[in-house]
């Protein structure tokens, strides 16, 4: 979740905590009790969506990371042999074509990495016999194509995970905004009588309703009627 979403969720939880600490306020007020239960349901829904979002992110990282590392290792092994052959034959062009660091390969976009894998494979195929001197076998060369295809095959699954994550993010925003509007329009209105009857308790409610904007080590309170909608 974004920092703004976290701040808003924390405020909603503070409101629920206020009612948990002041159960007498709900006595003989079924409408207020129902409103608090509805707010709890909103919070539960956001937490469920947050868990789904987290699982999707972990799955995406594992799915992409494992196959990408395997592909990069396959490319690096073959390119190392190509670079050695280029040095032995003083082939400047071949040396330049094989000059890719592990860091550069890891930083490449997925499509660029697949293109580089194809280029490395074509480069090696043409000098396969010479590469055997540098302990690069035909199986090593073929491994680039095999791992490239495996990495590319993960793309639909990765796109599906990205779509699910984006939907969870949108649902979190929508639910938080709905919960905030409900709190402002319903719970705030139901608490207004306390403003004259018990200013101390009402003050505690207002404190719970304050959104604390945290960023790093700093925090700043925002008035309850400030624009808190998650963009």
C-alpha positions in Angstrom: 0.0 0.0 0.0 1.0 3.6 -0.4 2.0 5.7 2.6 -1.3 7.7 2.3 -3.3 4.5 2.3 -1.4 3.2 5.4 -2.0 6.5 7.2 -5.7 6.4 6.4 -6.0 2.7 7.5 -4.3 3.5 10.7 -6.8 6.3 11.4 -9.7 3.9 10.8 -8.2 1.4 13.2 -7.7 4.1 15.8 -11.5 4.9 15.6 -12.3 1.2 16.2 -9.9 1.2 19.1 -11.6 4.2 20.5 -15.0 2.4 20.6 -13.3 -0.7 22.0 -12.0 1.4 24.9 -15.4 3.1 25.3 -18.0 0.3 25.0 -20.5 2.3 27.1 -21.0 4.6 24.1 -22.6 1.8 22.2 -25.1 0.9 24.9 -28.7 1.4 23.8 -27.5 2.7 20.4 -27.9 -0.2 17.9 -27.4 2.2 14.9 -24.0 3.3 16.3 -23.1 -0.3 17.1 -24.0 -1.4 13.6 -21.9 1.5 12.2 -18.8 0.4 14.2 -19.3 -3.2 13.0 -19.5 -1.9 9.4 -16.2 0.0 9.9 -14.6 -3.1 11.2 -15.8 -5.0 8.1 -14.2 -2.3 5.9 -10.9 -2.7 7.7 -11.0 -6.5 7.5 -11.6 -6.2 3.8 -8.6 -3.9 3.3 -6.4 -6.3 5.3 -7.5 -9.3 3.2 -6.8 -7.4 0.0 -3.4 -6.3 1.4 -2.5 -10.0 2.1 -3.5 -10.9 -1.5 -1.4 -8.1 -2.8 1.6 -9.3 -0.8 1.2 -12.9 -2.0 1.0 -11.7 -5.6 4.2 -9.7 -5.2 6.1 -12.6 -3.7 4.9 -15.0 -6.4 5.9 -12.5 -9.1 9.4 -12.1 -7.7 10.0 -15.9 -7.3 8.5 -16.7 -10.7 10.6 -14.1 -12.5 13.7 -14.3 -10.4 14.4 -18.0 -10.6 14.2 -18.3 -14.4 16.0 -15.0 -15.0 19.0 -16.1 -12.9 19.2 -19.4 -14.8 19.1 -17.6 -18.1 21.7 -15.1 -17.2 24.0 -17.8 -16.0 23.6 -19.7 -19.3 24.4 -16.5 -21.2 27.4 -15.6 -19.1 29.0 -19.1 -19.4 28.8 -19.0 -23.2 29.9 -15.3 -23.5 32.9 -16.0 -21.3 34.0 -18.6 -23.8 33.4 -16.3 -26.7 35.4 -13.5 -25.0 38.3 -16.0 -24.4 38.2 -17.0 -28.0 38.1 -13.4 -29.1 41.2 -12.6 -27.0 43.0 -15.6 -28.3 42.3 -14.7 -32.0 42.5 -10.9 -31.4 39.0 -10.5 -32.8 38.0 -7.0 -31.7 34.4 -7.3 -33.1 33.8 -10.6 -31.3 35.2 -9.2 -28.1 32.8 -6.2 -28.2 29.8 -8.5 -28.9 30.6 -10.6 -25.9 31.3 -7.7 -23.6 28.3 -7.9 -21.1 28.7 -7.9 -17.4 26.4 -9.8 -15.0 25.2 -6.4 -13.7 24.2 -5.3 -17.2 22.3 -8.4 -17.9 20.4 -8.2 -14.6 19.4 -4.6 -15.3 18.0 -5.4 -18.7 14.3 -5.3 -19.3 12.8 -8.8 -19.9 12.5 -8.2 -23.7 16.0 -6.9 -24.0 17.4 -9.9 -22.1 15.6 -12.3 -24.4 17.0 -10.5 -27.4 20.5 -10.7 -25.9 20.0 -14.4 -25.3 19.2 -15.0 -29.0 22.2 -12.9 -30.0 24.5 -14.8 -27.7 23.2 -18.1 -29.0 23.7 -17.1 -32.7 27.2 -15.8 -31.9 28.2 -19.1 -30.2 26.6 -21.4 -32.8 28.9 -20.0 -35.5 32.1 -20.8 -33.5 30.8 -23.8 -31.5 33.8 -26.0 -32.4 36.3 -23.3 -31.3 34.5 -22.7 -28.0 35.1 -26.3 -27.0 38.7 -25.3 -26.3 37.3 -23.0 -23.6 35.0 -25.6 -22.1 31.8 -24.4 -23.7 29.9 -27.3 -25.1 27.1 -27.5 -27.6 24.8 -28.4 -24.6 25.9 -25.1 -23.0 25.0 -23.2 -26.2 21.6 -25.0 -26.4 20.9 -24.1 -22.8 20.6 -20.5 -23.8 17.7 -21.2 -26.1 16.1 -23.6 -23.6 16.3 -21.2 -20.7 15.3 -18.2 -22.9 12.1 -20.1 -24.0 11.4 -21.0 -20.3 11.8 -17.4 -19.3 9.6 -16.1 -22.1 7.0 -18.7 -21.3 6.6 -17.2 -17.8 5.5 -13.9 -19.4 1.7 -14.7 -19.5 1.8 -15.9 -15.8 3.7 -12.8 -14.8 1.3 -10.5 -16.6 -1.6 -12.3 -14.9 0.0 -11.7 -11.5 0.6 -8.0 -12.3 -3.0 -7.7 -13.3 -4.2 -9.2 -10.0 -1.8 -7.0 -8.1 -3.1 -3.9 -9.9 -6.7 -4.9 -9.2 -6.0 -5.5 -5.5 -4.3 -2.1 -5.3 -7.4 -0.5 -6.9 -9.8 -2.4 -4.6 -7.8 -1.2 -1.6 -8.0 2.4 -2.6 -11.7 2.1 -3.3 -12.5 0.4 0.0 -10.4 2.8 2.0 -12.2 5.8 0.3 -15.6 4.2 1.0 -14.6 3.5 4.6 -13.4 7.1 5.1 -16.6 8.6 3.6 -18.7 6.3 5.8 -16.8 7.4 8.9 -17.1 11.0 8.0 -20.8 11.0 7.0 -22.1 8.5 9.5 -19.9 8.0 12.6 -18.9 11.6 12.9 -22.6 12.6 12.7 -23.5 10.1 15.4 -20.8 11.4 17.7 -21.9 15.1 17.4 -24.2 15.0 20.5 -21.1 14.2 22.6 -19.6 17.5 21.6 -22.0 19.2 24.1 -22.5 16.3 26.5 -19.0 15.1 27.2 -16.3 17.2 25.6 -13.5 15.0 27.0 -14.7 11.9 25.3 -15.5 13.8 22.2 -12.0 15.1 22.2 -10.7 11.6 22.4 -12.8 10.7 19.4 -11.5 13.6 17.4 -7.9 12.5 18.3 -8.7 9.0 17.0 -10.1 10.6 13.9 -6.9 12.5 13.2 -4.9 11.2 10.3 -1.2 11.0 11.2 0.8 11.6 8.0 4.0 9.6 8.5 6.9 9.8 6.1 10.2 8.2 7.2 10.9 9.3 10.8 8.6 12.3 10.6 4.9 12.6 11.4 2.3 15.3 10.9 -1.3 15.4 12.0 -4.0 16.3 9.5 -7.4 17.7 10.5 -10.2 15.2 10.3 -12.0 17.2 7.6 -9.0 17.4 5.4 -9.1 15.6 2.0 -8.0 12.1 2.9 -9.2 10.2 -0.2 -6.6 7.9 -1.7 -5.7 8.9 -5.2 
